[in-house]
Amino acid sequence: MCSGIRRRVYMGIRVTEMVVEKTFLENIISFNIRNAESEDLDSILEIESLSYEHPWSRSLIQGSLDNPKAFNFVAFDRPDRKVQGFILDLLLMDELHILNIAVNPLYRRCGAGSSLLETAVNEGQKLGVKAAFLEVRRSNITALTLYIKHGFKVIGVRRGYYSDNREDALVMKKSL
Ligand SMILES: CC(C)(COP(=O)(O)OP(=O)(O)OC[C@H]1O[C@@H](n2cnc3c(N)ncnc32)[C@H](O)[C@@H]1OP(=O)(O)O)[C@@H](O)C(=O)NCCC(=O)NCCS
């Protein structure tokens, strides 16, 4: 695959997708997905803190794991079963709301993010979910590219949504 920049426009909103070389790791690593459990808190917290400038707090992640409407999954690598990625979602009626997804930086671009996203969407669909929603920073090109690849479309913008830098959130939806 060649590196480069691709630009698209969704509903009048310009989106930039970055295309970069995949790492060699994708050929030698494979991930399994399972439901997240409360024992995964420390692993999730570690990946969270490696992934964001303003990570979720321990209590926020704990709350997300304990929420009865939670629909959370983790990705673990096959050799040592260590958790290398997670997706935190809510199932609200026939809607799946994706709140957070992150992969250990050392294991990115090996398919874990895709597997987590596909699992949440596919398992949700089995339970009657009709649409999946998420919000993403306008500048998060990596995540935008992942979501677009998996069929999400930009349906709106929340201006100044993120309190740290007043960045816009793009609202994305995938109809199932
Ligand atoms: C977004 C994230 C979860 C993706 O996880 P990942 O395991 O690296 O994703 P995958 O390997 O499954 O990649 C799937 C697709 O996403 C896109 N993608 C992933 N990383 C990319 C990168 N660095 N540049 C461009 N596109 C990228 C590609 O379309 C890729 O498909 P391809 O490899 O066939 O080209 C990961 O980068 C991450 O944890 N980021 C920090 C946390 C974050 O921003 N979360 C999103 C909050 S809204």
Ligand as a Chemical Component Dictionary entry (heavy atoms), coordinates in Angstrom:
data_LIG
# 
_chem_comp.id                   LIG 
_chem_comp.type                 NON-POLYMER 
_chem_comp.pdbx_formal_charge   0 
_chem_comp.three_letter_code    LIG 
# 
loop_
_chem_comp_atom.comp_id 
_chem_comp_atom.atom_id 
_chem_comp_atom.alt_atom_id 
_chem_comp_atom.type_symbol 
_chem_comp_atom.charge 
_chem_comp_atom.model_Cartn_x 
_chem_comp_atom.model_Cartn_y 
_chem_comp_atom.model_Cartn_z 
_chem_comp_atom.pdbx_ordinal 
LIG C1  C1  C 0 -8.001  4.267  16.049 1  
LIG C2  C2  C 0 -7.335  2.982  16.549 2  
LIG C3  C3  C 0 -8.239  2.332  17.594 3  
LIG C4  C4  C 0 -7.179  2.009  15.350 4  
LIG O1  O1  O 0 -6.727  0.759  15.848 5  
LIG P1  P1  P 0 -5.815  -0.204 14.951 6  
LIG O2  O2  O 0 -5.742  -1.520 15.636 7  
LIG O3  O3  O 0 -4.531  0.450  14.645 8  
LIG O4  O4  O 0 -6.704  -0.306 13.631 9  
LIG P2  P2  P 0 -6.576  -1.401 12.457 10 
LIG O5  O5  O 0 -5.217  -1.984 12.413 11 
LIG O6  O6  O 0 -7.716  -2.345 12.568 12 
LIG O7  O7  O 0 -6.778  -0.484 11.179 13 
LIG C5  C5  C 0 -7.988  -0.524 10.443 14 
LIG C6  C6  C 0 -8.026  0.623  9.471  15 
LIG O8  O8  O 0 -7.972  1.882  10.133 16 
LIG C7  C7  C 0 -7.221  2.789  9.331  17 
LIG N1  N1  N 0 -5.987  3.127  10.045 18 
LIG C8  C8  C 0 -5.512  2.617  11.184 19 
LIG N2  N2  N 0 -4.366  3.209  11.535 20 
LIG C9  C9  C 0 -4.110  4.124  10.588 21 
LIG C10 C10 C 0 -3.082  5.066  10.393 22 
LIG N3  N3  N 0 -2.062  5.205  11.255 23 
LIG N4  N4  N 0 -3.140  5.853  9.304  24 
LIG C11 C11 C 0 -4.154  5.749  8.449  25 
LIG N5  N5  N 0 -5.163  4.872  8.571  26 
LIG C12 C12 C 0 -5.147  4.075  9.632  27 
LIG C13 C13 C 0 -6.917  2.058  8.039  28 
LIG O9  O9  O 0 -8.013  2.258  7.161  29 
LIG C14 C14 C 0 -6.874  0.620  8.503  30 
LIG O10 O10 O 0 -7.145  -0.291 7.491  31 
LIG P3  P3  P 0 -5.912  -0.875 6.608  32 
LIG O11 O11 O 0 -4.852  -1.286 7.583  33 
LIG O12 O12 O 0 -6.505  -2.017 5.859  34 
LIG O13 O13 O 0 -5.476  0.260  5.741  35 
LIG C15 C15 C 0 -5.912  3.260  17.127 36 
LIG O14 O14 O 0 -5.186  4.014  16.196 37 
LIG C16 C16 C 0 -5.934  3.998  18.457 38 
LIG O15 O15 O 0 -5.988  3.383  19.517 39 
LIG N6  N6  N 0 -5.857  5.346  18.419 40 
LIG C17 C17 C 0 -5.804  6.153  19.655 41 
LIG C18 C18 C 0 -7.146  6.199  20.341 42 
LIG C19 C19 C 0 -8.197  6.853  19.451 43 
LIG O16 O16 O 0 -7.959  7.877  18.817 44 
LIG N7  N7  N 0 -9.406  6.252  19.440 45 
LIG C20 C20 C 0 -10.522 6.758  18.660 46 
LIG C21 C21 C 0 -11.310 7.741  19.480 47 
LIG S1  S1  S 0 -12.718 8.353  18.549 48 
# 
loop_
_chem_comp_bond.comp_id 
_chem_comp_bond.atom_id_1 
_chem_comp_bond.atom_id_2 
_chem_comp_bond.value_order 
_chem_comp_bond.pdbx_ordinal 
LIG C1  C2  SING 1  
LIG C2  C3  SING 2  
LIG C2  C4  SING 3  
LIG C2  C15 SING 4  
LIG C4  O1  SING 5  
LIG O1  P1  SING 6  
LIG P1  O2  DOUB 7  
LIG P1  O3  SING 8  
LIG P1  O4  SING 9  
LIG O4  P2  SING 10 
LIG P2  O5  DOUB 11 
LIG P2  O6  SING 12 
LIG P2  O7  SING 13 
LIG O7  C5  SING 14 
LIG C5  C6  SING 15 
LIG C6  O8  SING 16 
LIG C6  C14 SING 17 
LIG O8  C7  SING 18 
LIG C7  N1  SING 19 
LIG C7  C13 SING 20 
LIG N1  C8  SING 21 
LIG N1  C12 SING 22 
LIG C8  N2  DOUB 23 
LIG N2  C9  SING 24 
LIG C9  C10 SING 25 
LIG C9  C12 DOUB 26 
LIG C10 N3  SING 27 
LIG C10 N4  DOUB 28 
LIG N4  C11 SING 29 
LIG C11 N5  DOUB 30 
LIG N5  C12 SING 31 
LIG C13 O9  SING 32 
LIG C13 C14 SING 33 
LIG C14 O10 SING 34 
LIG O10 P3  SING 35 
LIG P3  O11 DOUB 36 
LIG P3  O12 SING 37 
LIG P3  O13 SING 38 
LIG C15 O14 SING 39 
LIG C15 C16 SING 40 
LIG C16 O15 DOUB 41 
LIG C16 N6  SING 42 
LIG N6  C17 SING 43 
LIG C17 C18 SING 44 
LIG C18 C19 SING 45 
LIG C19 O16 DOUB 46 
LIG C19 N7  SING 47 
LIG N7  C20 SING 48 
LIG C20 C21 SING 49 
LIG C21 S1  SING 50 
# 
